[in-house]
């Protein structure tokens, strides 16, 4: 019988809490570190409805620029030389970052509908969704590269000074990158193009209250949302803490980082190509959805079985090569599934606005992540992450039968108008 392993997402960070406090002059308690790690997700869940309201009330430019400004302020607060008071600035900075992220989290399908013709929407949505994951993969590699990981608490004063400078340089670089993007948005980021790219883009959508009532009654939309959250959401939660989950399997954090970065890069390239294929053959979009869903389920299930050693024989026995291969397949499948599933949800939700349907989908995804990490905080056994991943995957798969739309209303409008 396999003995359960102690969950290390919290304990691993606390192992060097005293050293981190010494290096950064941070004097917070352990709970501070837990909160800092979770403020972004919590802030997104709480303020996503606010982002939707801003989008509907003031338009795309207001919501995106305001979200970027909050991210800029949040990153800047982490760079202030406040000594022991730095923890308060970090808390506020993380909260602002979460609020800023929530403002722009659901705008990808809105932008693709407002700016791109029907035969480019899946591809455009995919690029916008996956570009955020590319940023996360950069962190996987950039952090360990710029900041030396402390291996013990016996560092000399010179080593402590060096690491302190590395951490500060890393935060300065982060702030500089956000400032550059914010400046570009401030200079030019219009709310809509001079003319609608498609006929459906020019049509009036339902108001907010009517949209919510329509979504509640839309069985197909909720089936797609459940599949999206169960497969994509659980995979992204696993990806976010992968270095910790495999720390006791002789997989170094550096190796886990490279696997995480590679699967995002490979998944983005191939997944975007599959999204382009779904645009080119819209009549086969359902088939693309089902194929990527099945591949996502099989590859993620293989990761669970291999990681938990349920079948301790080759090829199911855990190995670094197996983790590499399964992660690449899962990355391609899940990243291809994301834009296809999201565009399907928006099509079946029409005439509900893309902003409402997209924000609701992303809000439930973030809520699932809050539940995922909250359970891991309470149940301190890292195998729980794989059991939850298995539960989410298995629960979502049966809904594939109800997720097949009878018709793509928005897409059919554009195709019929183009044919005429």
N, C-alpha and C positions, 0 to 999 in steps of 0.2 A: 504493500500500500504506500502510495506517495504521500509524504508528509507535507502539509500545507506550509508555504513559505510566508514569512512575515512581510506584510506590505510595506514597501520602503519609500513610497512617494513622500511621506512626511518624515520618517525617521532618517532617510538618507540626507535630506536637506538639513535636518537638525544636527546631524553628525558634525557639521562644520559651522554651526550657528555662531559658536563663541569665536571662531576664527574670523568669520565674516564680520562680526561685530567689531573685532579688533581692527580689521583691514579698512572697513568703511566708516568706523566710528558710529555704527548703528547699534543702539542699546535697547532695541525692542525685545519683547519676550517672544517665545516660539510661536504663539498665536499670531503675532504680527506677520511672520513669514507665511503662515497658512493663508491669512487674509490677502496678503499681497499677491499670492499666486492665483487667487480666485476672484479678485475684484473685477477683472475684465469680463469674465463670463457672467457674473452676477449683475454687473452694470448693464451688459447687453440685454439680458432678460428683462430687467426693470424698465429700461429706456427705449427698447425697440418700438413700442407703441408711440412714444414721443417722436421718434424718427419718422414713423409713418405719417403722423399728423403734420409734421413739418413739410414732408414731401407733398402731401395733398393740398396743404394751405399755401405754401410759398414756392414750390417747384424744386427742380433737381439741383440747381446751383446753390440755393440756400442750404439745403440739407447736407450736401457734400462738402461745401466750404466750411460750414459750421462744425461738421464732424472732424474735418482735418485740423481746424483751429484748436479744438479741444485736445486732439492727439498731440499737437505741437506744444501746447501749454503743459500737458501731462508729462511729455518727455523732457521739457525744460525744467520742471520742478525736481526731477531726479538728478539734475546736474548742479543744483545749488549747494554751495559750501556751508551747510548749516550745522555740521558736527553732530551732536547728540540729537538735535531736533530734526535731523534728516528723515527720520521715520515718518513724521507727520506729513512732510512734503511728498514722500514716496507713496503713502496711502492715498493722498489727494490726487497725485499724479496718476496712479493706477485707476482710480475711480473715473477721472476725467477721460482716460484712454478708453475705458470700457464704454462710457457714454458716447464718446466720439465714434467708436467702432460700431455701436448700435445704430447710429444715424445713417451709416452707409452700407450696412450689412445686407439690406434687401433691395438695393437699387440696381443690381446687375440686370435682372430681367426687365426692369423699367427702362433702362438705358438701351438694351437691345431692341425693345419694341419701338422706342421713340426715335432711334437713330439708324436702325438697320432694316433692310427689306426682309421679307419672310424667308427667303432662301439663304439668309446669313445669320438668323437669330440664334440658333443653337450654338453655332460656332462662336458668335460674339458673347453669348452668355457664358459659355465654357471658358473663354479666355479671361473674362472678368472674375469668375469664381475661382479659377485655378491660379490666377496671378497672386492672390492672397496666400495661397498655399506655397507658392514659390518663395514669398517673403519669409514664411516660416521655415522653409528648408535652408535658406541662407543663415538664419539664426542657429540652426543645428550645427553648421560648419563654422560660422564666423565667431560665435561665442568662445568655443574651446581654442580656436586659433589665436584670438586676441588676448584672452585671459587665461593665465596658467591656473589649472585646477589644483587647489591645495590638497595635498595627500595626508597631511598630519597637522598637528597643532604646535609643532616645535619650530616653526619658521623663525628665522632670525629677523631682526628689525629691518635689515636691508631687503629681505624677501618680502616682508609685509609692505614696505614702502613701494616696492616694484609692483606687487599685485594691486595695491590701492591705485596706483597710476594707470594700470591696465584697465581696471574697472571704470575709472573715470573717463579714459580715452574711449572705451566702448560706449559709454553713455553719451559722450560728446558726438561720436560718430552717428549713433542712433538719432540724436536730436538734429544733426545736420542733414541727414537723409530725409527726415520728416519735414524739416524746414524747406528743403529744396522742392519737394512735391507740393507742399502747401503754397509756395510762391508761384509755381506753375498754375495751380488751380485758381489762385487769386487773379492772375493775369488774364487767363482765358479758360472759362469753363461754363459755356452757355447751358441754359435749361433745356433747350430743344433746337433742332436744326431749322434752317430757313423754311423748309417744306417737309411734310411728312414723307417718310421713305416707303410707306405702304398705305393701302386704303384703310385697313383696320386701325392704323396709328392715328388717323384723323377722326375716327369715330368717338363719340362721347361715351365714357364709362359710367357705371352705376355710382351713386354716391356712397359714402362710407357705411352708413347704417344698412342700406339695402344690400351692399356688397357682403357684409358680414352675415346677414340673413340668408343670402344666396349660397355662400360657402358652407354654412351649417347644413344645408339640405343637399349638398353636392356629394354623393357617395363616392364617385370616381375620384374627385379631388382628394378626399381624405384617405382613400386607399393609396394614392400616389405619395401623399405626405407621410403616411406610416412607413411605406417602403423606403422613402428617402431618409427618414430619421433612423429607422432600424438598421439599414445597411450603411449608408453614408455617415450618419451620425456616430454609430459605434466604431466604425473604422477610423474616423478622425479622432475620436477620443483615445483609441488605442495608439494611433500614430503620435499623438501629443505627449504621451508618457512612455513611449517605447524604450528609451535608454534606461529608465528605471526598472521596467518590467523584466528586462533581460540582463540586469546587472549581475545576478547570481548564476547566470548560465554561461559564464566565461565569454560573454560578449561585452567588450569594452564600450564605454560611452562614446568613444571616438568612432568605433565601428558602427554602433547603433545610429550615430549621427549621420554617417555617410550613407547607411541604408535608407534612413528617413529622407535625406536630401535627394538620393538617386531615384527613389520611388516617385517622389513628387516631380522631378525633372522628366523622367521617362514617362510617367503617367500623364503629365501635362502635354507633352509632345504628341504621344500616340492618342491620348484621349481627345485632344483638340482635332486631330485628323478624323477620328470617328465622328465627332460632332459635325465636322464639315461634310462627312458622308451622309449623316442624317439630314442635313440641309439639302443635299443634292438629290436625294431620293425620299422626299417627304412621305410618299405612299408606303414606304417601308420603315417609318419611324418606330412603329410599335414593335417590329421585329428587332430593330437595334436596341430598343429598351429591354426586351426580354432576354436577348443574348447577353448584354452587359450585366443585367441583373443576375442571371444564372452564373456567369463567370465570377461576378463579385461574391456571390454567396459561397460558391465552391472554394475560391481562393481564401476567403476570410475564415471559412470553416476549417480549412486545412491548417491555417495559422493557429487556430484555437486547439485543434487536436494535437498538433505537433508541440505546441508550447506547454500543454498540460500532460504530455506523454500518455495520452489515452491508449495509443497503439504503439508500444515501444519496439517497433520493428521498422527496418528500412522499407519504404521511404518516409514513413510517418514519424520515425524517431527524430528528436530535435537535433538540428545541426545548423551551423552557420550558413552553409550553402543552401539548405532548405529554407532558411529565413530570407536569404537574399532573393531566391527564385519566387517564393510565394509572395513576398512583399512587392516585387516588380509586377507580377500578374495582377495582384489585388490593386495596386496603384493605377494601372492602366484601366482595369475594369471599373473601379469605383469612380475615377476621374472622368471616364467616358459616360458613366451613368448619371452623374450630377446634372450636367446641362440638359441632357435628353429628358430626364425625369422632371426637371424644373419647368422646361418649356411645355411638356405635356400637361403639367398641373395648371399652367397659365392658360393653355388652350381650352381645357375642359372647364375652367372657371369663368371664361369669357361669357358675358360682358363685364364681369368684375375686373376692375383695374389691375394691371400688372403689379403696381405698388402694393396694393392690399394683399393680393394672393401671394406675392413673393415675401412680403414681410411676415405674414402669418406662418408660412412654411419655415422661414428662418428662425422665427421666435420659438416655435416648437422644437426645432433642432437644438437651439441653445438651451432650452429648458431641459431637454434630454441629457445634455452635457452636464448641467448642474446636478441632475439626479445621479448621473454616472459617478461624478467625482465626489458627491456627498456620501454616497454609499461606500466608496473607497476610503473616505476619511473615517467613517464609523467602523467599518469592517476592515481591520488592519491585516489583510491577507491579500497579497498581490495576485493570487490566482482568481480572486473575485472579479478582477477586470476581464479575464478571459471568460468566466462563467456568464457575466453580464453581456459580453459581446455575443456569446453563443445564444443567450436568451433573446436579445434584440433581433439577431439575424433570423432565428427560427420563428419568432412571433411575426416578423414582417413578411416572410415569404408567402404564406397563404393569401395575403391580400393582393398578390399579383393577378389573381383571377378577376378581382373587382377593379383593378387599375387599368384595364384595357378600355379605352374610350370608344364609344360608338361612333363618334365623329369629332374631328378637330375643327371647332366652329370658327375660331379666329383665322386659322390657316386656310380653311376652305373659302372664307370671304376674300382673302388676298389672291388665292389661286384663280377663283372664278372671275374676279375683276381683271386679273392679268390676261386670262384667256380671251376676254371680250375686247 
